[in-house]
Amino acid sequence: MKIDENLTISLPGNVSQTDTTFEKDKKGRRFRIFQTQTKNSTLALSITPNETNINVNNSVSWEKALTEMAKGALKAMSEKGLNCLIVDTVIDNIPCKKLFCQNEIIPIAVNYIFLVNDKMYALQAATLDNSLSGYGIREIDQFVQSVHFDATAIKEQQFGSNAESIGYMIGKMAIPLLLIIGVIVYVVRKL
């Protein structure tokens, strides 16, 4: 499925798409959310339009922006009772941050945060299957492996950044909210 000029990804089943705006500190942030559910997992992709003004222009500011987005997401997830770990990773040759989260209700939740052409992309997946070799994990792996960015025009790879404050705010607002929505829908479907 071609999501936009940067990203192609595979989402199984019936995919719902929502365009929404979150407001915080009198600033509105638009998001486009793609979500699907399978028998074993909830998979979602959220995108900010290229309105973030993060101004990434070298590898240092790119890393800083990703780090701040991940820190914001980590703080918000922790406030929701999830224990998370942040690790650096690369998917489709694009650096990103991976948050691996869990608690007693959600055994496995993962988030991958990318910054491409001044857009934040967050892949989010959760499963109630607590086995690292179960069907839910396999679905998450297939979802992540399907990510393909068009590398021909990614400005962050070509390389003053206000990455810290804006990235932190975006990560803190969007990622936990979307994960929680997906998990709630998944849990309700299981009941």
C-alpha positions as CSV (number, residue, x, y, z in Angstrom):
1,M,0.0,0.0,0.0
2,K,1.5,3.3,-1.0
3,I,1.0,5.7,1.9
4,D,2.5,8.8,0.5
5,E,5.5,10.0,-1.6
6,N,7.9,8.5,0.9
7,L,6.5,5.3,2.3
8,T,5.1,2.0,1.0
9,I,4.0,-0.6,3.6
10,S,1.9,-3.7,3.9
11,L,-1.1,-3.6,6.2
12,P,-3.2,-6.9,6.4
13,G,-6.9,-7.0,6.5
14,N,-9.3,-4.0,6.5
15,V,-7.4,-0.8,7.0
16,S,-9.1,2.2,8.5
17,Q,-7.7,5.7,7.9
18,T,-8.3,8.7,10.1
19,D,-7.1,12.2,9.7
20,T,-7.2,14.0,13.1
21,T,-5.7,17.0,15.0
22,F,-4.4,17.0,18.5
23,E,-4.1,20.3,20.3
24,K,-1.6,20.9,23.0
25,D,-0.3,24.3,24.3
26,K,-2.6,26.0,21.8
27,K,-0.8,24.3,18.9
28,G,-2.6,22.0,16.7
29,R,-0.8,19.0,15.2
30,R,-2.3,17.0,12.4
31,F,-1.9,13.3,12.1
32,R,-2.9,10.7,9.6
33,I,-3.5,7.2,11.1
34,F,-3.8,3.9,9.4
35,Q,-4.9,1.0,11.6
36,T,-5.8,-2.6,11.2
37,Q,-6.5,-5.5,13.4
38,T,-5.8,-9.2,13.0
39,K,-6.7,-12.1,15.2
40,N,-3.4,-11.8,17.0
41,S,-2.4,-8.1,16.9
42,T,-3.2,-4.5,16.3
43,L,-1.0,-2.7,13.8
44,A,-1.0,1.1,13.1
45,L,0.9,3.7,11.3
46,S,0.7,7.4,12.2
47,I,2.2,10.2,10.1
48,T,2.5,13.9,10.8
49,P,2.3,16.0,7.6
50,N,5.5,17.9,6.8
51,E,4.5,20.7,9.1
52,T,6.8,19.8,12.0
53,N,9.5,22.4,11.2
54,I,12.1,20.3,13.0
55,N,14.8,21.6,10.6
56,V,17.0,18.5,10.5
57,N,19.9,19.4,8.3
58,N,22.7,17.0,9.4
59,S,23.1,13.6,11.0
60,V,23.5,15.2,14.5
61,S,20.2,17.1,14.3
62,W,18.5,14.0,12.8
63,E,19.7,11.8,15.7
64,K,18.7,14.5,18.2
65,A,15.2,14.8,16.7
66,L,14.7,11.0,16.8
67,T,16.0,10.9,20.4
68,E,13.7,13.6,21.6
69,M,10.7,12.0,19.9
70,A,11.5,8.7,21.6
71,K,12.0,10.5,25.0
72,G,8.6,12.1,24.6
73,A,6.9,8.8,23.7
74,L,8.7,7.1,26.6
75,K,7.6,9.6,29.1
76,A,3.9,9.4,28.0
77,M,4.0,5.6,27.8
78,S,5.5,5.5,31.3
79,E,2.7,7.7,32.6
80,K,0.2,5.2,31.1
81,G,1.8,2.3,33.1
82,L,4.0,0.8,30.4
83,N,7.6,-0.2,31.0
84,C,9.6,0.7,27.9
85,L,13.1,0.4,26.5
86,I,14.5,2.5,23.7
87,V,17.0,1.2,21.2
88,D,18.5,2.5,18.0
89,T,17.8,0.5,14.9
90,V,17.6,0.8,11.2
91,I,14.8,-0.3,8.9
92,D,15.0,-0.1,5.2
93,N,18.3,1.8,5.6
94,I,16.6,4.5,7.6
95,P,17.7,5.1,11.2
96,C,14.9,5.0,13.7
97,K,14.1,4.5,17.4
98,K,12.4,1.4,18.6
99,L,10.4,1.4,21.8
100,F,9.7,-2.0,23.2
101,C,7.0,-1.7,25.9
102,Q,5.0,-4.0,28.1
103,N,3.0,-4.3,31.3
104,E,0.7,-6.9,32.9
105,I,-2.1,-6.1,30.4
106,I,-0.1,-5.6,27.3
107,P,2.6,-8.2,27.1
108,I,4.2,-6.9,23.9
109,A,4.0,-3.5,22.3
110,V,6.5,-2.0,19.9
111,N,6.9,1.4,18.3
112,Y,9.3,2.5,15.6
113,I,9.8,6.2,15.1
114,F,11.2,7.6,11.9
115,L,11.8,11.1,10.6
116,V,11.7,11.4,6.8
117,N,11.4,14.6,4.9
118,D,10.1,16.6,7.9
119,K,7.4,14.0,8.6
120,M,7.3,11.7,11.7
121,Y,6.3,8.2,10.9
122,A,5.5,5.9,13.8
123,L,4.8,2.2,13.3
124,Q,3.0,0.8,16.2
125,A,2.0,-2.8,17.0
126,A,0.7,-4.6,20.0
127,T,-0.2,-8.2,20.7
128,L,-1.8,-9.9,23.7
129,D,0.2,-13.0,22.8
130,N,3.0,-13.0,25.3
131,S,5.1,-15.5,23.4
132,L,8.0,-14.1,21.5
133,S,7.5,-16.9,18.9
134,G,3.8,-16.5,18.7
135,Y,1.5,-15.5,15.8
136,G,1.3,-11.9,17.0
137,I,5.1,-11.4,16.9
138,R,5.2,-12.9,13.4
139,E,2.6,-10.5,12.3
140,I,4.5,-7.6,13.8
141,D,7.7,-8.8,12.1
142,Q,6.0,-9.0,8.7
143,F,4.5,-5.5,9.2
144,V,8.0,-4.0,10.0
145,Q,9.7,-5.9,7.2
146,S,7.2,-4.5,4.7
147,V,8.4,-0.9,5.3
148,H,9.9,0.7,2.2
149,F,11.0,4.3,2.0
150,D,11.8,5.9,-1.3
151,A,15.5,6.7,-0.7
152,T,15.9,8.9,-3.7
153,A,14.8,12.1,-2.1
154,I,15.2,11.8,1.7
155,K,16.5,15.1,2.8
156,E,17.7,13.8,6.2
157,Q,20.1,11.5,4.4
158,Q,21.5,14.4,2.4
159,F,22.1,16.6,5.2
160,G,20.4,25.0,14.1
161,S,17.8,22.5,14.8
162,N,14.7,23.0,17.0
163,A,14.4,19.3,17.0
164,E,14.5,18.9,20.8
165,S,11.3,20.7,21.8
166,I,9.1,19.9,18.8
167,G,10.2,16.3,18.5
168,Y,9.6,15.7,22.2
169,M,6.1,17.2,22.0
170,I,5.2,15.1,18.9
171,G,6.4,11.9,20.4
172,K,4.7,12.5,23.7
173,M,1.3,13.3,22.2
174,A,0.9,10.9,19.3
175,I,2.5,7.6,20.0
176,P,1.0,6.6,23.3
177,L,-2.5,7.8,22.3
178,L,-2.5,5.8,19.2
179,L,-1.1,2.7,20.9
180,I,-3.7,2.9,23.7
181,I,-6.5,3.3,21.2
182,G,-5.3,0.3,19.2
183,V,-4.9,-1.9,22.3
184,I,-8.4,-0.9,23.7
185,V,-10.0,-1.9,20.4
186,Y,-8.1,-5.1,20.3
187,V,-9.0,-6.0,23.9
188,V,-12.7,-5.2,23.3
189,R,-12.7,-7.4,20.2
190,K,-11.2,-10.3,22.3
191,L,-14.0,-10.0,24.9
